[in-house]
Amino acid sequence: MNTKLNIIEVLKPQYFWDVDPIKLDSAANKRLIIERVFTHGSLNEIKSIVQYYGHRQTISILRKISYLDPKTLNFISKLFAIPKRDFKCYTRKPLMPQHWSF
């Protein structure tokens, strides 16, 4: 983990609408930070997260997240060349499936 930079200062506060971004600790809240940036962030922000936390630690946390939307899961799977079945969110289906109207 790169301790020279406070990653929270680089990210948009909109990603943390339900918590106070000032109170976030980049070490203690890394799962929340990584999940929100991969779900809502830009490619540059995703690169910053991987650079800050490291490739191995970022992948480890992403694999343990209980829920990721299908689009984000597909992106992460392709980005890191990891099969979807290796993610906890893939093997754990939501109780209430989402219904989309197209």
Sequence and secondary structure as in RCSB ss.txt:
>XXXX:A:sequence
MNTKLNIIEVLKPQYFWDVDPIKLDSAANKRLIIERVFTHGSLNEIKSIVQYYGHRQTISILRKISYLDPKTLNF
ISKLFAIPKRDFKCYTRKPLMPQHWSF
>XXXX:A:secstr
   SS HHHHS GGGGTTS GGG  TTTTHHHHHHHHHHH  HHHHHHHHHHH HHHHHHHHHH S   HHHHHH
HHHHHT  GGGSHHHHS  SS      
